[in-house]
Amino acid sequence: MAVPPLDQLCLAAEASGLSAAPVCPSRGMPSVQGRLGMASALFTALRCKHTPTADHCYRVAVSCSTWGAALRMPEHLRDVLESAALLHDIGKIGVPDAVMLKPGRLNDDEYEIISRHPDLASHVLMAAGAPQGVIDTLLEMSQWFDGSNRPIDGRGAPPSVTARMLAIADAFDSMTTDHIYRPAKTRDAALAELLKHSGTQFDPDLVRSFTEHFAQDQSALREEVGRRWLSALTPHESPVGWHPEEAIVGPLNSDPTTARSAFEQSLIDNMHDGVIFVDSQLRITLWNTGMQRLAGVDPSAAIGQLLRPTLLDMAEASGRRMADDECPVTAAIRGGVQDIRRVSILGRSGKHVYVDLHVVPVRQPAGAAIMLRDVSSEQSLEARCLALHVEMTKDPMTQVANRAEFDRMLEQFIETHLASGLACSLVMADIDRFKLINDTHGHQAGDTAIIAFANLLKTLCRSGDLVARYGGEEFVVLCADCGLNAAARRAELMRKKLAAMVHECLGNQPFTASFGVTELQAGDTPETLIRRADRGLLMAKEQGRNQVVQLGGDAVEAKKAQGAWWTGFSFGRGAGATGERRSSGVVEVALVCDVPMNVAVEKLRGFISDHDAKIVKTGENRLRMTTQCASVDRSMRKGDKPIAFQIDLTLSETHTERCNTAGLAAGKYVQTVAEVQIRPRRDGDLRRAGAVERARLLLASLKSYLMAKEQTAQA
């Protein structure tokens, strides 16, 4: 028949010859006396209260003792571990029987009652004169290894090794024991559960050690534990230093300062920050010199008072006074969590000073430690930094972003939207006939008109957009996650709203503005995006003002057919006739766009203008231009020079008979084919980093302007 786990230690002791009579009928009490001595009465009381709990404590103690022997723990640590394991549930003596003996799962209120047993255990053990190491182990064993549920006790130290070992042994025995509310797990399942929670609830190194320990033969270790426990039994002393004559039965009634050493008192008094100790009733027990210097209140007048917000005339950072029922110290003590916030208190000069308030609840003795650090200079510095930031990024007259902030944000907008694939648009607006406003109504009226226009733009923009004053009476709006058509509709709304407004400074007359709108395209840089929007604005001005012109995407830039505009240049006798070298380009591709050649030429005009390209040679339907392309790699140095590229294009027009996929709209369609070759102007640049990527960037931009796609083999 299998021997009950509780009795194996007793049998091992008998086998070793250390026990003259069987000890199993007493359920291990001799060995318990060997560990606890006079304090073994506590274990007896726990057995009388709830035998299964006492049996569990005994098994956990034996498990910890054998584990400690396997690890060759120092004797004093092993003594602490064994005693703490035997009494780790002693606090359940104070749990009502209705909760302890309930045949089922506990509800929230009952769970809260039983969860207090570690605190009850600490009171019982202090009254019995238990060593501080045993008490600390019991209080720390419920703390998780990663600190996520660590109670705030003012020390901030991680659990001791004895507490971490006890937590593992306790959990293992609980999982492998039958309970009313759940059956026992197998040993392998329990070990797997420990491994699952290692690193969070349990120490991973100790879990690994515990698992390896159980894989070994336990017989020799159990015999050694039996010999150790029974040999320690003496009539009048305990092996772990129990001193009932030094027991702390209740809280001391002496002055709290006497409980602190001279070193601690001197350290606290010489701290520059204010330090306050309060008990659980918020009564001040310590008020250091730093607090006296900060608030101008002498410690003799403060100690014994209730710490309430009204005592310090405490206010939130916003300036609102705190009521007594909003006391952060009370909330921290009740919640058991630290509270850090910025508040203001009445200083010694009679003026409010800003302080960083740090409240740390303390469990034994119950209360809190409060630290206050004067941050008046920091608050003033933060305010000055904020004012400087506003000054550096805002236009002082209109309070929208200035030109420098726009240039910085534009680069971020382009990089972010190109990486995410989201649409991004730019609106450029300019007040019409602004000089006439200044000449007729004066410069002050002109300033008022500029401010009114800026306020209108801010009102009609979303939170993620950026409105900036580009210069004079010209403004730009960066529209995040917004396509060309949507941006054009918003610009049209701005135009209509502005035209409908009347202004007192202008004799109750309105004024208008023109708008250019464009969308971010593949291959765009900040410069090309701005140039395209500016071209749209100039076109709006040329076409009569007070209108919106959109360029890029599906917008048709040319509304009337024109001939080739590069006829003033010539290649001479045709391709290659001049004897020039025609080496292979970095990028060579055929593009197809579904528009006539004269429309494609007008679109090409936009590419040349926005990329600041120069036409160097032309021929019939042929063009050579040069342009520069900066680095496309944001991680490269700002000082990297751009690469000059040569772009050769040969345009041809084709007519094809086709219909759509549904077999409808059959007819003859016109297409323009552009043979494109892009290469660095200097052969040495072929070897430069990013040359191919920059050439492809130019090609992507050219495709966007022409609204073209690469020609396939079938085409």
C-alpha positions in Angstrom: 0.0 0.0 0.0 1.3 3.5 -0.9 2.5 5.6 2.0 0.7 9.0 2.4 3.1 11.8 1.5 2.6 13.4 4.9 4.0 10.3 6.6 7.0 9.6 4.4 9.2 11.9 6.4 8.2 10.2 9.6 8.9 6.7 8.2 12.3 8.0 6.9 13.1 9.2 10.4 12.2 5.8 11.9 14.3 4.1 9.3 17.3 6.3 10.2 17.0 5.2 13.9 16.4 8.7 15.2 13.0 7.9 16.5 12.4 5.2 19.1 8.7 5.0 18.5 6.5 5.4 15.5 5.8 9.1 14.9 3.1 8.7 12.2 0.1 8.5 14.5 1.0 12.1 15.7 1.0 13.2 12.1 4.5 14.5 12.0 4.3 16.7 15.2 7.7 15.6 16.5 9.4 16.8 13.4 7.4 20.0 13.5 8.6 20.6 17.0 12.1 20.0 15.8 11.7 22.9 13.3 9.6 25.3 15.4 10.3 24.4 19.0 8.1 26.3 21.3 6.3 27.9 18.4 5.0 24.5 17.2 1.8 25.4 19.1 0.9 27.6 16.1 1.0 24.6 13.8 -1.1 22.7 16.3 -3.7 25.5 16.3 -3.8 25.4 12.5 -4.4 21.7 12.5 -7.2 22.1 14.9 -8.7 24.8 12.7 -8.4 23.0 9.4 -6.5 19.7 9.1 -6.2 19.7 5.3 -4.5 23.1 5.4 -2.1 22.0 8.0 -1.3 18.8 6.0 -0.7 21.0 2.9 1.7 23.2 4.9 3.6 20.1 6.1 3.9 18.7 2.6 5.2 22.0 1.3 7.7 22.2 4.1 9.1 18.7 3.4 9.3 19.6 -0.3 11.1 22.8 0.4 13.5 21.1 2.8 14.5 18.4 0.3 14.8 21.0 -2.5 17.0 23.1 -0.3 19.2 20.1 0.5 19.6 19.4 -3.2 20.6 23.0 -3.8 23.0 22.9 -0.7 21.4 26.0 0.7 23.1 27.8 3.6 21.8 26.5 6.9 20.2 29.8 8.0 18.3 30.3 4.7 17.1 26.7 4.8 15.9 27.2 8.4 13.9 30.2 7.3 12.5 28.4 4.3 11.3 25.4 6.4 9.7 27.5 9.1 8.0 29.8 6.6 6.7 26.8 4.7 5.3 25.1 7.8 3.4 28.3 8.8 2.7 30.0 5.4 -1.1 29.5 5.9 -1.2 30.2 9.6 -3.2 33.4 8.9 -6.2 31.2 7.8 -6.8 30.7 11.6 -8.5 34.1 11.3 -10.7 33.2 8.3 -14.3 32.4 9.2 -15.3 28.7 9.1 -18.1 29.5 6.6 -15.5 30.6 4.1 -12.8 27.9 4.9 -15.4 25.0 4.8 -17.5 26.3 1.9 -18.1 23.3 -0.5 -17.5 25.2 -3.8 -15.8 28.2 -5.4 -15.7 31.4 -3.4 -17.4 34.6 -4.5 -15.7 38.0 -4.7 -16.4 39.0 -1.1 -15.3 35.6 0.3 -12.1 35.7 -1.9 -11.3 39.1 -0.5 -11.6 37.8 3.0 -9.4 34.8 2.5 -6.8 36.8 0.5 -6.1 38.8 3.7 -4.5 35.7 5.4 -0.9 36.8 4.7 -1.5 40.0 6.7 -3.1 38.0 9.5 -0.1 35.6 9.4 2.3 38.5 9.9 0.4 39.7 12.9 0.4 36.2 14.4 4.0 35.6 13.8 5.1 39.0 15.2 3.1 38.3 18.3 4.9 34.9 18.6 8.4 36.5 18.2 9.1 34.9 14.8 12.3 35.8 13.0 11.9 38.7 10.6 13.2 36.5 7.7 10.2 34.1 8.2 7.7 37.0 8.3 9.2 38.6 5.2 9.1 35.3 3.3 5.4 34.9 4.1 4.6 38.4 3.0 6.6 38.2 -0.2 5.6 34.7 -1.5 2.4 36.1 -3.1 4.4 38.6 -5.2 5.0 37.6 -8.8 8.6 37.3 -10.1 8.1 40.1 -12.7 6.7 42.4 -10.1 3.3 42.9 -11.9 1.3 42.4 -8.8 3.9 43.4 -6.3 2.3 45.3 -3.3 3.7 48.6 -2.5 5.5 48.3 0.9 7.9 51.2 0.5 11.0 49.0 -0.1 10.6 48.2 -3.8 12.8 45.1 -3.5 12.0 41.9 -5.4 10.9 38.8 -3.4 13.7 36.9 -1.6 14.9 33.6 -2.8 13.1 31.8 0.1 9.8 33.5 -0.9 10.3 32.5 -4.6 11.0 28.9 -3.7 8.1 28.7 -1.3 5.7 30.1 -4.0 6.7 27.4 -6.4 6.4 24.5 -3.9 3.1 25.9 -2.6 1.6 26.1 -6.1 2.8 22.6 -7.0 1.3 21.0 -3.9 -1.9 22.8 -4.4 -2.2 21.7 -8.0 -1.5 18.0 -7.2 -4.0 17.9 -4.3 -7.7 17.2 -4.7 -10.0 20.1 -3.7 -13.8 20.3 -3.5 -13.9 22.8 -6.4 -11.4 21.0 -8.7 -9.6 17.6 -9.0 -5.9 17.2 -8.6 -3.6 17.5 -11.6 -1.0 14.9 -12.4 2.6 15.7 -11.5 3.6 16.3 -15.1 0.6 18.6 -15.7 1.5 20.6 -12.6 5.2 20.9 -13.7 4.0 22.0 -17.1 1.8 24.7 -15.5 4.8 26.0 -13.5 6.9 26.2 -16.7 4.0 28.0 -18.5 4.1 30.8 -15.9 7.8 30.9 -15.4 9.2 34.4 -16.1 6.0 36.0 -15.0 4.6 34.5 -11.8 7.6 32.3 -11.0 11.4 32.6 -11.2 12.3 30.7 -14.4 15.7 29.5 -13.0 14.0 28.1 -9.8 11.2 26.5 -11.8 13.9 24.7 -13.9 15.7 23.7 -10.7 12.5 22.4 -9.1 11.7 20.4 -12.2 15.1 18.8 -12.3 14.9 18.1 -8.6 11.7 16.1 -9.0 13.3 14.1 -11.8 15.9 12.7 -9.3 15.6 10.0 -6.6 14.2 11.6 -3.4 14.8 8.7 -1.0 18.2 9.8 0.2 17.1 13.4 0.5 14.1 12.5 2.5 16.2 10.5 4.9 18.5 13.4 5.4 15.6 15.7 6.0 14.2 13.4 8.6 17.5 13.2 10.4 17.9 17.0 10.3 14.4 17.8 11.6 14.3 15.3 14.5 17.9 15.9 15.6 17.1 19.6 16.1 14.5 18.8 18.8 15.5 20.3 22.2 13.3 21.2 25.2 13.8 25.0 25.3 15.1 26.4 22.0 14.3 26.6 18.4 16.8 26.2 15.6 15.6 29.3 13.7 15.8 31.9 16.5 12.2 32.3 17.8 12.1 34.8 20.6 8.7 35.0 22.2 10.0 37.4 24.8 10.6 39.9 22.0 7.2 39.5 20.5 5.4 42.6 19.2 1.8 42.3 20.4 0.5 45.5 19.0 1.5 48.9 17.6 3.8 50.8 19.9 2.4 53.9 21.6 5.7 55.7 21.8 6.7 58.7 19.7 7.2 57.4 16.1 10.5 59.2 15.8 12.0 56.9 18.4 11.4 53.9 16.2 13.8 55.4 13.6 17.5 55.2 14.0 19.5 58.4 14.3 21.0 57.8 10.9 17.5 57.5 9.3 16.3 60.6 11.1 19.3 62.6 10.0 19.0 61.4 6.4 15.4 62.4 6.2 16.0 65.8 7.8 18.8 66.6 5.4 16.9 65.8 2.3 16.2 68.8 0.1 12.8 67.4 -0.9 9.8 67.6 1.5 9.0 64.3 3.2 5.8 63.5 5.2 4.8 60.3 6.9 1.2 59.7 7.8 -0.6 56.8 9.4 -3.7 55.0 8.1 -5.9 57.9 9.5 -3.8 60.5 7.6 -2.4 61.8 10.8 1.1 63.3 10.2 3.9 61.4 12.1 6.9 63.0 10.3 7.4 66.4 8.7 11.1 66.9 7.7 13.1 70.1 7.4 12.7 70.1 3.6 8.9 70.3 4.1 9.4 73.1 6.6 11.5 75.0 4.0 8.9 74.3 1.2 5.7 75.1 3.1 7.0 77.4 5.9 5.3 75.2 8.6 7.3 74.1 11.6 7.3 70.3 12.3 6.0 70.9 15.8 2.9 72.5 14.3 2.4 69.9 11.6 2.9 66.6 13.4 -0.4 65.3 14.7 -2.5 67.2 12.2 -4.6 65.5 9.5 -3.0 65.8 6.1 -5.8 67.1 3.9 -5.6 69.2 0.7 -6.9 72.2 2.5 -4.0 72.0 5.0 -1.6 72.9 2.2 -4.1 74.7 0.0 -3.4 72.1 -2.6 -4.5 72.7 -6.2 -4.2 70.7 -9.5 -1.7 71.8 -12.1 -4.6 73.5 -13.9 -5.1 75.7 -10.8 -8.3 74.2 -9.6 -8.4 73.8 -5.8 -8.7 70.2 -4.4 -11.5 69.3 -2.0 -10.7 67.1 1.0 -12.6 64.2 -0.6 -10.2 64.3 -3.6 -7.1 63.8 -1.4 -4.5 61.8 -3.5 -3.0 60.4 -0.3 -6.3 58.8 0.8 -6.8 57.3 -2.7 -3.3 55.8 -2.7 -3.7 54.2 0.7 -7.1 52.7 -0.2 -6.0 51.5 -3.6 -2.5 50.3 -2.5 -0.8 51.9 -5.5 1.6 54.8 -5.9 0.4 58.2 -7.2 2.6 60.6 -8.9 1.2 63.9 -10.1 2.1 67.6 -10.4 0.2 69.9 -8.0 0.7 73.3 -6.4 0.7 74.1 -2.7 0.9 77.3 -0.7 4.6 78.1 -0.2 6.4 79.9 2.6 6.3 83.2 0.6 2.5 83.1 0.6 2.4 82.2 -3.1 1.6 78.8 -4.7 4.6 76.8 -5.8 4.5 73.8 -8.2 5.6 70.5 -6.7 5.8 66.9 -8.0 3.8 64.9 -5.4 4.8 61.2 -5.0 2.6 59.2 -2.6 3.8 55.7 -1.6 1.4 53.6 0.5 3.1 51.6 3.2 1.6 48.4 4.6 3.4 47.8 7.9 2.7 50.0 9.7 -0.2 51.1 7.6 0.0 54.6 6.2 1.9 56.4 3.5 5.2 58.2 2.7 4.8 61.4 0.8 7.6 63.2 -1.1 7.2 66.7 -2.5 9.9 68.1 -4.9 9.9 71.8 -5.8 9.6 72.1 -9.6 8.8 75.8 -9.8 11.9 76.5 -11.9 11.1 73.5 -14.1 7.6 74.6 -14.6 8.8 78.1 -15.6 11.4 76.5 -17.9 8.7 74.3 -19.5 6.5 77.3 -20.0 9.4 79.2 -21.6 10.2 76.2 -23.8 6.6 75.9 -24.9 6.5 79.6 -25.7 9.8 79.3 -27.7 8.4 76.3 -29.6 5.3 78.3 -30.5 7.5 81.2 -31.6 9.6 79.0 -33.7 6.8 77.1 -35.4 3.9 79.5 -35.6 3.4 82.6 -37.7 3.0 85.4 -35.2 0.2 87.2 -37.0 -2.1 84.4 -38.1 -1.1 81.7 -35.5 -0.9 79.0 -38.2 2.3 77.2 -39.0 5.1 79.2 -40.4 7.2 78.5 -43.5 9.9 76.6 -41.6 7.4 74.4 -39.9 5.7 73.7 -43.2 9.0 72.7 -44.9 9.8 70.3 -42.0 6.3 68.8 -42.0 6.1 68.5 -45.8 9.0 66.1 -45.9 7.5 64.0 -43.1 4.1 64.0 -44.9 5.6 62.7 -48.1 7.8 60.1 -46.5 4.9 58.8 -44.3 2.3 58.7 -47.1 4.6 57.1 -49.7 5.5 54.4 -47.2 1.9 53.7 -46.3 0.5 54.0 -49.8 -2.2 56.5 -48.6 -3.2 59.6 -50.6 -1.9 63.0 -49.6 -2.7 66.3 -51.3 -1.4 69.9 -51.2 -3.6 73.0 -51.6 -1.9 76.3 -52.4 -4.0 79.5 -52.0 -3.4 83.1 -52.7 -5.6 86.2 -52.0 -6.7 87.8 -55.3 -5.6 91.4 -55.9 -4.1 91.8 -52.5 -2.1 94.9 -53.5 -5.4 96.6 -54.4 -6.7 95.9 -50.9 -3.6 97.5 -49.3 -3.7 100.5 -51.6 -7.4 101.1 -51.1 -8.0 100.2 -47.5 -4.6 100.4 -46.0 -2.1 97.8 -44.7 -3.9 97.3 -41.5 -7.0 96.2 -43.4 -4.7 93.9 -45.5 -3.4 92.3 -42.3 -7.0 91.8 -41.1 -7.9 90.1 -44.4 -4.9 87.8 -44.1 -5.9 86.8 -40.5 -9.5 86.2 -41.6 -8.4 84.0 -44.5 -6.1 82.0 -42.2 -9.0 81.5 -39.7 -11.2 80.3 -42.4 -8.6 77.7 -43.6 -8.2 76.5 -40.0 -11.9 76.1 -39.5 -12.4 74.1 -42.7 -9.5 71.7 -42.0 -9.4 68.4 -40.2 -7.3 67.7 -37.1 -4.6 65.8 -39.0 -4.2 68.6 -41.6 -1.6 71.4 -41.5 -2.3 75.0 -42.4 0.7 77.2 -43.0 1.5 80.7 -44.1 3.8 80.2 -47.1 4.6 83.9 -47.5 2.8 87.2 -47.7 -0.9 86.5 -48.6 -0.1 83.0 -49.8 -1.1 79.9 -47.7 -0.7 76.1 -48.1 -2.8 73.3 -46.7 -1.4 69.8 -46.3 -4.3 67.3 -46.5 -3.5 64.0 -44.9 -5.1 60.8 -46.2 -6.9 62.8 -48.9 -7.0 62.2 -52.6 -6.9 64.8 -55.4 -10.7 65.1 -56.0 -11.5 65.3 -52.3 -8.9 68.0 -51.8 -10.3 69.9 -54.8 -13.8 69.7 -53.3 -12.5 71.1 -50.0 -10.6 73.9 -51.8 -13.8 74.7 -53.7 -15.7 74.9 -50.3 -13.0 77.3 -49.0 -13.3 79.4 -52.1 -17.1 79.7 -51.8 -17.1 80.4 -48.1 -14.5 83.1 -48.5 -16.3 84.8 -51.4 -19.5 84.9 -49.3 -17.9 86.6 -46.3 -18.0 90.4 -45.9 -15.4 92.3 -43.9 -16.0 95.6 -42.0 -12.4 96.6 -42.7 -13.1 96.4 -46.4 -16.3 98.5 -46.3 -18.4 95.3 -45.8 -17.1 94.0 -49.1 -15.8 90.4 -49.7 -12.5 89.4 -51.2 -11.6 86.2 -53.1 -8.7 83.8 -53.5 -7.4 81.4 -56.1 -6.4 77.8 -55.4 -4.0 75.3 -56.9 -4.5 71.6 -55.9 -2.3 68.6 -56.5 -1.9 65.1 -55.2 1.3 63.2 -54.1 2.5 61.0 -57.0 5.0 58.2 -57.2 8.5 59.7 -57.5 7.5 63.1 -56.0 9.8 65.1 -53.9 8.9 68.2 -51.7 10.1 70.4 -54.5 8.1 68.8 -57.3 4.9 68.7 -55.2 5.2 72.4 -54.4 6.0 73.3 -58.0 2.9 71.4 -59.3 0.6 73.1 -56.8 2.1 76.4 -57.7 1.5 75.8 -61.4 -2.1 75.1 -60.6 -2.3 78.4 -58.7 -0.8 80.4 -61.5 -3.2 78.8 -64.0 -6.1 79.8 -61.7 -4.8 83.4 -61.7 -4.3 83.4 -65.5 -7.8 82.0 -66.1 -9.5 84.8 -64.2 -8.9 84.2 -60.5 -11.4 83.1 -57.8 -11.2 79.5 -59.0 -9.7 76.1 -58.2 -7.3 74.3 -60.6 -6.2 70.8 -59.9 -3.1 69.2 -61.5 -2.0 65.6 -61.4 -3.8 62.3 -61.1 -6.8 62.2 -63.4 -6.8 66.0 -64.0 -6.3 67.0 -67.6 -3.7 69.7 -67.6 -4.0 70.7 -71.2 -7.5 71.6 -72.5 -6.5 72.4 -76.1 -4.3 70.6 -78.5 -0.9 72.2 -79.3 2.0 71.2 -81.4 5.4 70.1 -80.1 6.9 73.1 -78.2 10.5 72.0 -78.5 10.8 72.7 -82.3 13.4 75.4 -81.7 16.0 72.7 -80.9 17.4 70.1 -83.3 19.3 66.8 -83.0 20.9 67.7 -86.3 21.0 64.8 -88.8 18.9 62.4 -86.7 19.7 59.8 -84.1 23.3 59.1 -83.9 24.2 61.2 -86.9 26.5 63.4 -84.8 28.6 60.5 -83.8 27.6 60.7 -80.1 28.0 57.6 -78.0 24.7 55.8 -77.3 25.5 53.5 -74.4 22.9 51.5 -72.6 20.9 53.6 -70.0 20.3 52.7 -66.4 16.6 52.5 -67.1 15.2 51.8 -70.6 11.5 51.2 -71.1 8.5 51.9 -73.3 5.5 53.8 -71.8 2.0 53.8 -73.2 -0.6 56.6 -72.4 -4.2 56.6 -73.7 -4.1 60.2 -75.0 -3.1 61.8 -78.3 0.5 62.9 -78.6 -0.3 66.6 -78.3 -2.0 66.1 -74.9 1.0 63.9 -73.8 3.3 66.7 -74.8 1.4 69.1 -72.5 1.7 66.7 -69.6 5.4 66.4 -70.3 5.6 70.2 -69.9 4.5 69.8 -66.3 7.2 67.2 -65.6 9.9 69.5 -67.1 8.7 72.5 -65.1 8.3 70.7 -61.7 11.6 68.9 -62.0 13.5 72.0 -63.1 14.7 70.1 -66.2 16.6 71.6 -69.1 16.0 70.7 -72.7 19.3 70.2 -74.4 18.3 68.7 -77.8 15.2 68.2 -79.8 14.2 66.6 -83.0 10.9 65.5 -84.7 9.0 63.7 -81.9 12.3 63.4 -80.0 13.6 65.1 -76.9 16.6 65.1 -74.7 16.6 66.8 -71.2 18.7 66.9 -68.1 17.6 67.1 -64.5 19.0 66.2 -61.1 17.7 63.7 -58.5 18.6 63.8 -54.9 19.0 60.7 -52.7 15.9 58.7 -52.0 17.4 57.1 -49.0 16.5 59.0 -45.8 19.3 57.4 -43.9 22.0 58.8 -46.2 23.9 61.9 -45.3 22.3 65.3 -46.0 25.5 66.3 -47.7 25.3 63.7 -50.5 25.2 65.5 -53.8 22.4 64.8 -56.3 23.1 62.9 -59.5 22.6 64.6 -62.9 20.5 62.5 -65.2 20.0 62.6 -69.0 16.5 61.6 -70.2 15.9 60.7 -73.9 12.3 60.4 -75.1 11.0 59.4 -78.5 7.2 59.8 -78.9 5.0 58.1 -81.5 1.2 57.9 -82.0 -0.6 54.7 -82.7 -4.3 53.9 -83.5 -5.8 50.7 -82.4 -9.2 49.1 -82.9 -10.6 47.7 -79.6 -13.5 47.4 -77.3 -13.9 47.1 -73.5 -14.1 43.8 -71.6 -17.9 43.7 -72.0 -17.6 43.9 -75.8 -18.9 47.5 -75.9 -17.5 50.9 -76.9 -15.8 49.4 -79.9 -13.8 51.9 -82.1 -10.5 53.3 -83.0 -8.4 54.6 -80.0 -5.4 56.8 -80.0 -2.3 56.0 -77.9 1.0 57.7 -77.4 4.1 55.5 -77.0 7.1 57.1 -75.3 10.5 55.3 -75.6 12.3 56.4 -72.4 16.0 56.0 -71.6 17.3 57.4 -68.3 21.0 57.4 -67.4 23.5 59.5 -65.4 25.2 62.2 -67.5 28.6 61.2 -66.1 29.7 57.6 -66.5 31.3 57.8 -63.0 27.9 58.3 -61.5 26.9 54.8 -62.6 28.9 53.4 -59.7 27.5 55.8 -57.1 25.2 54.3 -54.5 21.5 54.6 -55.3 22.0 55.6 -59.0 19.6 52.9 -60.2 17.0 53.8 -57.4 17.2 57.5 -58.3 16.7 56.7 -62.0 13.6 54.6 -61.2 12.3 57.4 -59.0 12.5 59.7 -62.1 10.7 57.1 -64.2 8.0 56.7 -61.6 7.4 60.5 -61.6 7.4 60.6 -65.4 4.8 57.8 -65.5 2.6 59.8 -63.0 2.7 62.9 -65.1 1.9 61.1 -68.4 -0.6 58.8 -66.6 1.2 56.0 -68.5 1.9 52.4 -68.0 4.8 50.2 -69.2 4.2 48.6 -72.5 3.8 44.8 -72.3 5.1 42.3 -74.8 1.5 41.7 -76.1 1.1 45.4 -76.7 
